[in-house]
Amino acid sequence: MATTTETVTSATLNGITVSSDSTYIPRGPVKTKLNFFQDPADGSKPWNYVEKPTDGSPQRNFGENVVEVTMNDIRGHESEFHLDKDAFQVVQNIASEEKDFTDDEHIKKVYYPEVEKLLLENVPGAHKVTLFDHTVRRSNPGAPRAPVTRVHVDQTARSTEWRVNLHNPEEAEELLKGRYRIINVWRPLNGPVQASPLGFASAETTDDNDLVPVEHRYPHRTGETAAVRHNPAQKFYYWSGMKNDERLFLKCYDSKAGVGQRVPHTAFVDPRTPEGAPGRESIEVRALVYG
């Protein structure tokens, strides 16, 4: 059963109670502002550079539509959500031999096999998993990658097919005849999470028209992600106080029709985060899941 840390003192600001106890873990529903997609002013196709251009050019050509939404806490309701309906799912009580997450090669050697096993055991029908990259995010100034505070989906149908051909070239023709998915496996590194929690919208409440393909420009190739327009029908969730032994599956695409195909997600600012709480650190591992 989930518990909360007892607070010492608290203050109320704009109707939000903020604890003075730096160990306090915000839980329950909360209103916050999220950054949604705003079409380019000139009507052009949206694009985004993965690495900030060094020539002074803008990193992206589209804007943000800031909207206040309610984030609903799934803590205590974990079993109500699953990949085929919501495009997200949780797994608890997962041990790991990887502790530091500072060396990419060590992560690939130790943590990747754990993630592959986790997916094969928890994704119905999965018979083959190809892990193709990972990102460690830290909130401290100067960190190479920080939490992303923009509602998005990592892949589209087209870029998922590109990924199959890129990472499983010899088997791609046959694999593309069956069911294939991209699933991100997300976990905190310094849980329980107090600051910059991850929010996600159920696929069941997200219309295809809410998604906008965006050119995702790397230094040597171009992929495709999806930005997300705000729709009042979207229902957002988060998992309060995520711990290091908890995993969140985020489905970016699924070739099977009639199921939840993708989950918009974003880091968000929880106004109840106590002063002095550590900045969130996390890792996401991206996987092609076949079957």
Secondary structure, DSSP 8 states (H G I E B T S, - for coil): -------S-EEEETTEEEES-TT----S-EEEEEEEEE--TT----EEESS--TTS--SBS-EEEEEEEEEEE-TT-GGG--HHHHSEEEE-----S------HHHIIIIIHHHHHHHHHHHSTT--EEEEEEEEEEE-STT-SS----S-EES--HHHHHHHHHHHSTTTHHHHTTS-EEEEEEEEESS-S--SS-EEEE-GGG--GGGEEEEEEE-SS-EEEEEEE---TT--EEE-TT--TT-EEEEEEEE-STTS-----EEE---TT--TT----EEEEEEEEEE-
